[in-house]
């Protein structure tokens, strides 16, 4: 769960920071659809509108307060409390996050292991080069090592967390920011965007029409 919460926080920060960089960093923005960025081997994927605002509403509900008292949710409760604290301490920043739509998909990465791909709609902030401007200015060099590489015309940024010993990979693909703790998932997202196998799937279209 800490992975998920950390990503949501990072994406919120990126979305907010994009509005405040100088016009010298403007770039032409192209657009695509989130479903085109989700690799076709997804076990499942979720779409959530206004994740920060909705989390704040849910975390204040009687249902969540009841669930937090359950012993099996102890680890989740710890992560959730950390998220609440971070949002509270950075209210101005998260207000700038606005109503972006957030996507998460799960993929098998090994025979007995899986990982997530996170996709966030940058909207107007897509006009900015977040890779060079926002992220590198947001991360603390004492805590992270930042490197990048070119892949199929896109820049993939690697953030190495010196304390957790984790690598986080991010790429801005047109109007979306995608990230994962598995580099292959980000690469697959880039590779399949043009063909968009899920978006063109008859089964996906059928299911999508059934939900609001």
C-alpha angles and dihedrals in degrees: 000000000000089000092056094046093047091052093049090052093047094048091049090053092049093049091051096044092053092070094058105049119106123267090249087079095054116125136180109272127214124195137221138161124269093232089062090061097053111094113240094239091070114142087206139330134209132208120203130180119216094355096183096049093043091049090054090052093046095045089056094050125108090236093059093044088054094047092049089064092060112105093222090061096054095113093044090048091055091052092045093051089051090051091050091052093049093050091047092050093049102039096141092051094049092047086062089055087076122175102327117156117242128206132192128185131183123220136180109247098172135011092272103019140069139186140196135250116208123203125185129185108237095190109180092000088069087082088072128074097242093177094065101028115031107028098043090050094046101050120080112235090214090062103032141040111212123204133157141201136190118245124177092333096314131100115237112199119207119204114192113200104215094200101042093034090225130138119218118195123203136179134174107225108187107295096353136074114216126190142168142162086241115069093204091064092056090047091049090051090055094044097052100040093097097047094038097194095182094047090053095045114117090212092054092049091050093051094043091056090055096059129067 
